[in-house]
Amino acid sequence: MGYLLVRVFLREGDRIGGKPAEVWLLEFLKAKGISGATVLKSIMGYGTTGEFHYEGIEVLSYGLPLVVEFVEEEDKINRMLEEVVKNCKGLITLEEVSLWQC
């Protein structure tokens, strides 16, 4: 059985169905039986527009990058990924991983 690490790159302020995108995504993943997910907030970044987003400058601090990541069985991810792609405006990456529990 293969496992994948999924990262969904969003921006603060992105919304899906009237909710913050990261909240919508976590609720969706939980409803689909994904074991767990983490939202990571960056302090600085830039995307396809080339515009910097930086927490230290108040004017530019809106729209900081967010990453939602989770690890799950490949089959489970494949069954729900299309709906995530359809609703999210960000970038999604998939990586094969070895799963070790400690």
N, C-alpha and C positions, 0 to 999 in steps of 0.2 A: 504494500500500500504506500503510495507516494504522498508527500506533504508539500504544500506550497506556502510561501510567505507572500502575502498580498499587501501592497502599500497603495493607498489611495491618497493622492496629493490634492489638497483643497486650499482655499483661502478663507481666512476669517471673513465673515459677512456673506459667504455663499449660502444660499437657501434652497431647500428642496421641500416642496409641499408646505410652504409656510413656516418651516422649521430651519434652524441652523443645520447646514449640510452634515456636520459631524454628528449631531444628535439624531437626525434622520437615519444616517448610516448605521450608527450603533443600534438603534431600535430595530432596523431592518435585519441586521446580522443576528441579533438575539432571537428574533422571531423565526429566522431560518435555521436556528440550532447551531450557530457558530459558537465554539467553546469560549471564546473571549476575544476582545479587541482592545487596542490602546490608541488614544488620541495624543499625539505629540505636537506641541506648539513650539515653533521656532522663534528665535529672536531677530533673525535677519534672513533675507533671501531675495531672489528675483526669479522671474519666470520667462515665459515666451515674449512678453512685452519688453523685457530688459529693464523694467522699472524696479528700483530697489525698495524693499519694505524692511524697515528697521525700527525696532522697539524703542530705541533711544531718542528718536526724533518724533515728537508727538504728531506732527503733521503727516508723517509717513507711516505711522504705526498701525493704521487701519489696514486690514487685508493681509495680515501676516500669514505666512504659510502654515498650514496644518497638515499632518500626516496621520491617517488612520491605518494601523497595521494589525494583521492577524495571521495566524498560522492554522491551517486546517487541511483535511484530506482533500486531495485533488478532485475527486468525484463530487464531493459536497460543494466545492467552490465552483466547479463547472456548471452545476445545476442552478446557481443563483447569480453568477457573474454578469450575465446579460442584462439583468434588471438594474444592477449597480451601474453598469456602463451607460444604460439608457437614461439614468437620472442624474448622474454626476457630470460636472463640467471639467473636472480635473484630469490628471494623468493617473493611470493605474499601471503598476508593475507587478509581475509575478516572478518568483524565483523558486526553484526546487530547493528544498532544505532537508537536512537530516534532523529528526526530532529526538532530543534527549531530555529526559526529565530528571531533575535532581531534587 
